[in-house]
Amino acid sequence: MNETPQELRKTLSAAYEEIRHLNETIAAMRDQLEQLKAEEHEQVQKAMSAANQEIIQLRATVVQLRDELERHQMSSSNRFNLIQSQHERERTELHQTIVELRTKLEAGS
């Protein structure tokens, strides 16, 4: 274990070199980790944006379909009311015809 001062300097220099190299490696790994975190954050933001856009489109589709359904229901309701009204008129006319024919028959007897 008796190293000469030159050997001790050489060992110390090698240790300092290794420390410098390890510090550089740590710094590079930190940079890489920060880059990965930034990329991950960007991907999450893009995914959130795409999901929000899809939600907006789906809501618009729901509104459109709801409006279309209401128009269809109104149209069906209007047609039903029209048919019912026509049926009532026809029934009234037939009833009047029956009354008139009955009156004629009774007058003829």
Secondary structure, 3 states (H helix, E strand, C coil): CCCCHHHHHHHHHHHHHHHHHHHHHHHHHHHHHHHHHHHHHHHHHHHHHHHHHHHHHHHHHHHHHHHHHHHHHHHHHHHHHHHHHHHHHHHHHHHHHHHHHHHHHHHHC
